[in-house]
């Protein structure tokens, strides 16, 4: 096939935006281009693909990051009511931020504790993202703690019991916010991970953690209260954590995101989700950074 090459002027005419804007996109590395003999050139085929990809991004939202039951519920309700759709990839908090950085996701959802400050602040922006042009919106708070069998047959009272010889643990996957939080709590309690039976037994979600305890494959696991509630397990509360959405600033002002955020203000939504055990919705939709 013969590739059709366009100059900046021709491209400006073709996609109906001014030349200045095209130079800016080139400078920011946001548009596919080549430099031929000192001049900027564009391949029509690549430009067509670029337009398609960008309009897809503007029509739908891809959220990547932490695994959360209530967020899934919110997405289901949204998708049932809106022509634009939200896709959700629960790949863990840190991988969510990596995907956001690579433009593989439009929003990252995270709960990452700042170990030095011992609290949930947006310091992870500077730690995991190279640029600082993000808005962080609080979704909710949720209770994290230990899952144990109904009636707590092993008499587990807290984190220190996880090093007992008769207690087998199951852990969350590396890179998940829950795993980071557990490591923080173990460190605070002066527990080395090699003192535990099962620290390296990993599963990929809160639900799998709960099921491991329910089936008797483990005596204890660490996760959100809601799962204990659903599976009828006993729950030992350890920490109240904040769950946030990280949105690139230039995307934050787009219509699709405005609609999505406005959705959180609806009392109709609150009524559908207010009965989720272990969640607090008081700060829902508030901006926590910058």
C-alpha positions as CSV (number, residue, x, y, z in Angstrom):
1,X,0.0,0.0,0.0
2,X,1.1,3.5,-0.7
3,X,1.4,5.5,2.5
4,X,-0.1,9.0,2.3
5,X,2.2,11.5,3.9
6,X,0.7,14.8,5.1
7,X,2.4,18.1,6.0
8,X,1.4,20.0,9.2
9,X,-0.7,22.3,7.0
10,X,-2.4,19.4,5.3
11,X,-3.0,17.7,8.6
12,X,-4.5,20.8,10.1
13,X,-7.0,21.0,7.2
14,X,-7.7,17.2,7.4
15,X,-8.5,17.1,11.1
16,X,-9.8,20.7,11.3
17,X,-7.6,22.0,14.0
18,X,-5.1,24.9,13.7
19,X,-1.4,24.3,13.0
20,X,-0.4,25.7,16.4
21,X,-2.3,23.0,18.2
22,X,-0.7,20.3,16.0
23,X,2.8,21.6,16.8
24,X,1.8,21.5,20.5
25,X,0.7,17.9,20.2
26,X,3.9,17.0,18.4
27,X,6.0,18.7,21.1
28,X,4.1,16.8,23.8
29,X,4.5,13.5,21.9
30,X,0.7,13.0,21.8
31,X,0.4,12.6,18.0
32,X,2.2,10.1,15.8
33,X,4.7,11.9,13.5
34,X,8.1,11.6,11.8
35,X,10.8,14.2,11.1
36,X,11.9,14.1,7.4
37,X,14.7,16.4,6.4
38,X,14.0,18.8,9.3
39,X,10.3,18.9,8.5
40,X,7.5,17.2,10.5
41,X,5.5,14.7,8.5
42,X,2.4,12.6,9.3
43,X,1.2,9.3,7.9
44,X,-2.5,9.5,7.1
45,X,-3.1,5.8,8.2
46,X,-1.5,6.4,11.6
47,X,-3.4,9.6,12.1
48,X,-6.7,7.8,11.3
49,X,-5.9,5.2,13.9
50,X,-4.9,7.9,16.4
51,X,-8.2,9.7,15.9
52,X,-10.1,6.4,16.4
53,X,-8.2,5.6,19.6
54,X,-8.7,9.1,21.0
55,X,-12.4,9.2,20.4
56,X,-12.8,5.7,22.0
57,X,-11.1,7.1,25.1
58,X,-13.5,10.0,25.1
59,X,-16.6,7.8,24.9
60,X,-15.7,5.3,27.6
61,X,-13.9,5.2,30.9
62,X,-11.3,2.6,31.9
63,X,-10.7,2.3,35.6
64,X,-7.7,0.3,36.7
65,X,-6.4,-0.4,40.2
66,X,-7.6,-1.9,43.4
67,X,-10.2,-4.6,43.7
68,X,-13.3,-3.3,45.3
69,X,-16.8,-4.7,45.6
70,X,-18.6,-1.4,46.1
71,X,-16.8,0.2,43.2
72,X,-18.0,-2.8,41.0
73,X,-21.6,-2.1,42.1
74,X,-21.3,1.6,41.4
75,X,-19.9,0.8,37.9
76,X,-22.8,-1.7,37.2
77,X,-25.4,1.0,38.2
78,X,-23.7,3.6,36.0
79,X,-23.4,1.3,33.0
80,X,-27.1,0.5,33.3
81,X,-28.1,4.1,33.1
82,X,-25.5,5.7,30.7
83,X,-24.7,5.3,27.0
84,X,-20.9,5.7,27.8
85,X,-19.5,2.6,29.6
86,X,-17.0,2.1,32.3
87,X,-14.6,-0.8,32.1
88,X,-12.8,-2.0,35.2
89,X,-9.5,-3.8,35.6
90,X,-8.8,-4.8,39.2
91,X,-5.0,-5.2,38.9
92,X,-3.9,-3.7,42.2
93,X,-3.3,-0.1,43.3
94,X,0.3,0.1,42.1
95,X,-0.4,-1.5,38.7
96,X,-3.4,0.9,38.3
97,X,-1.0,3.9,38.7
98,X,1.4,2.3,36.2
99,X,-1.4,1.9,33.6
100,X,-2.5,5.5,34.2
101,X,1.1,6.7,33.6
102,X,1.2,4.6,30.3
103,X,-2.2,6.0,29.2
104,X,-3.6,2.4,29.4
105,X,-6.3,3.6,31.8
106,X,-8.2,6.8,32.2
107,X,-8.6,6.6,36.0
108,X,-6.7,4.7,38.7
109,X,-8.4,3.6,41.9
110,X,-6.1,3.2,44.8
111,X,-5.7,2.9,48.6
112,X,-2.1,3.4,49.4
113,X,-1.0,4.2,52.9
114,X,1.9,6.6,53.4
115,X,4.1,4.5,55.7
116,X,6.2,7.5,57.0
117,X,3.1,9.7,57.7
118,X,1.1,6.6,58.9
119,X,-2.0,7.9,57.0
120,X,-3.7,8.1,53.7
121,X,-2.4,11.1,51.9
122,X,-1.8,11.6,48.1
123,X,2.0,11.2,48.5
124,X,1.8,8.2,46.2
125,X,1.3,10.7,43.3
126,X,5.0,11.7,43.6
127,X,6.2,8.2,44.4
128,X,4.6,6.3,41.5
129,X,3.8,8.9,38.9
130,X,6.4,11.1,37.0
131,X,4.1,14.0,36.4
132,X,2.1,15.9,39.0
133,X,-1.0,16.9,36.9
134,X,-3.6,14.7,38.6
135,X,-6.8,15.3,40.6
136,X,-7.6,12.9,43.4
137,X,-11.2,12.3,44.3
138,X,-12.2,10.4,47.4
139,X,-14.6,7.6,46.8
140,X,-15.2,6.2,50.3
141,X,-13.6,4.8,53.4
142,X,-13.6,1.1,54.2
143,X,-12.8,-1.1,57.1
144,X,-9.9,-3.5,56.8
145,X,-9.2,-6.3,59.2
146,X,-8.9,-10.1,59.8
147,X,-11.2,-12.8,58.5
148,X,-11.6,-15.7,60.9
149,X,-14.1,-18.6,60.9
150,X,-17.5,-17.9,62.5
151,X,-17.2,-18.1,66.3
152,X,-13.4,-17.6,66.0
153,X,-12.5,-21.2,67.0
154,X,-8.8,-20.3,67.2
155,X,-9.4,-17.3,69.5
156,X,-7.5,-14.8,67.2
157,X,-7.6,-11.3,68.7
158,X,-5.3,-9.3,66.5
159,X,-2.3,-9.1,64.3
160,X,0.1,-10.6,66.9
161,X,-1.7,-13.9,66.8
162,X,-0.7,-14.3,63.1
163,X,2.7,-15.7,64.3
164,X,1.2,-18.5,66.4
165,X,2.2,-22.0,65.3
166,X,-1.4,-23.1,65.0
167,X,-2.5,-20.2,62.7
168,X,-2.2,-20.5,58.9
169,X,-2.5,-17.3,57.0
170,X,-3.4,-16.4,53.4
171,X,-2.1,-13.2,51.8
172,X,-3.1,-10.8,49.1
173,X,-1.0,-10.3,45.9
174,X,2.0,-8.1,45.8
175,X,1.3,-4.5,44.5
176,X,-2.2,-4.5,46.0
177,X,-3.0,-1.8,48.5
178,X,-4.2,-4.4,51.0
179,X,-0.9,-6.1,50.9
180,X,0.9,-2.8,51.5
181,X,-1.4,-2.0,54.4
182,X,-0.8,-5.5,56.0
183,X,3.0,-5.0,55.6
184,X,2.7,-1.6,57.4
185,X,0.7,-3.2,60.3
186,X,3.1,-6.1,60.6
187,X,6.0,-3.6,60.7
188,X,4.2,-1.5,63.4
189,X,3.7,-4.6,65.4
190,X,7.4,-5.7,65.0
191,X,6.5,-8.9,63.1
192,X,8.9,-10.3,60.5
193,X,7.0,-11.9,57.6
194,X,9.0,-15.2,58.0
195,X,7.5,-15.6,61.5
196,X,4.1,-16.3,59.8
197,X,2.8,-19.5,58.3
198,X,1.4,-18.6,54.9
199,X,2.7,-15.1,54.3
200,X,3.6,-16.2,50.8
201,X,0.3,-17.9,50.0
202,X,-1.1,-15.4,47.7
203,X,-4.6,-14.9,46.2
204,X,-5.9,-12.1,43.9
205,X,-8.9,-10.7,45.7
206,X,-10.7,-10.0,49.0
207,X,-13.3,-12.6,48.0
208,X,-10.6,-15.3,47.5
209,X,-9.2,-14.4,50.9
210,X,-12.6,-14.9,52.5
211,X,-13.2,-18.1,50.7
212,X,-9.9,-19.6,51.8
213,X,-10.9,-19.0,55.5
214,X,-14.5,-20.3,54.8
215,X,-13.2,-23.5,53.2
216,X,-10.7,-24.0,56.0
217,X,-7.6,-23.6,53.8
218,X,-6.5,-20.8,56.1
219,X,-7.3,-19.8,59.7
220,X,-6.9,-16.0,59.0
221,X,-6.8,-13.6,56.1
222,X,-6.7,-9.8,55.8
223,X,-9.4,-7.9,53.8
224,X,-12.4,-5.7,53.8
225,X,-15.3,-6.1,56.2
226,X,-17.9,-6.4,53.5
227,X,-16.6,-9.9,52.4
228,X,-16.8,-11.2,56.0
229,X,-20.4,-9.9,56.1
230,X,-21.3,-11.7,52.9
231,X,-19.5,-15.0,53.7
232,X,-20.7,-15.0,57.4
233,X,-17.2,-14.9,58.8
234,X,-16.1,-13.2,62.0
235,X,-14.2,-9.9,61.4
236,X,-11.5,-8.3,63.6
237,X,-11.3,-4.6,62.7
238,X,-7.7,-3.3,62.3
239,X,-7.8,-0.1,60.2
240,X,-10.1,2.4,58.5
241,X,-8.7,3.2,55.1
242,X,-9.4,5.7,52.3
243,X,-10.2,4.6,48.8
244,X,-9.5,7.2,46.0
245,X,-9.7,7.8,42.3
246,X,-6.7,9.4,40.5
247,X,-7.7,11.3,37.4
248,X,-5.3,13.1,34.9
249,X,-6.0,16.9,35.1
250,X,-6.7,17.4,31.3
251,X,-9.1,14.5,31.4
252,X,-10.8,15.6,34.6
253,X,-12.4,18.5,32.8
254,X,-13.9,16.4,30.0
255,X,-17.6,16.0,29.7
256,X,-17.6,12.2,30.3
257,X,-15.7,12.6,33.6
258,X,-18.0,15.5,34.7
259,X,-21.0,13.2,34.1
260,X,-19.4,10.4,36.0
261,X,-18.5,12.5,39.0
262,X,-22.0,14.2,39.0
263,X,-23.4,10.6,39.3
264,X,-21.9,10.4,42.8
265,X,-24.1,13.3,44.0
266,X,-27.3,11.6,43.2
267,X,-29.3,10.5,46.2
268,X,-30.6,7.7,44.0
269,X,-27.1,6.2,43.9
270,X,-26.5,6.7,47.7
271,X,-29.8,4.8,48.4
272,X,-28.7,1.8,46.3
273,X,-25.3,1.5,48.0
274,X,-25.8,2.7,51.6
275,X,-26.3,-0.8,53.0
276,X,-22.8,-2.1,52.1
277,X,-21.3,-3.2,55.4
278,X,-17.9,-1.8,56.3
279,X,-18.1,1.3,54.0
280,X,-18.4,5.0,54.9
281,X,-19.7,7.3,52.1
282,X,-19.4,10.6,53.9
283,X,-16.5,12.0,51.7
284,X,-17.8,10.5,48.5
285,X,-16.9,12.7,45.5
286,X,-14.8,15.3,47.4
287,X,-11.5,16.4,46.0
288,X,-8.6,15.5,48.3
289,X,-5.7,16.6,46.0
290,X,-4.4,19.1,44.9
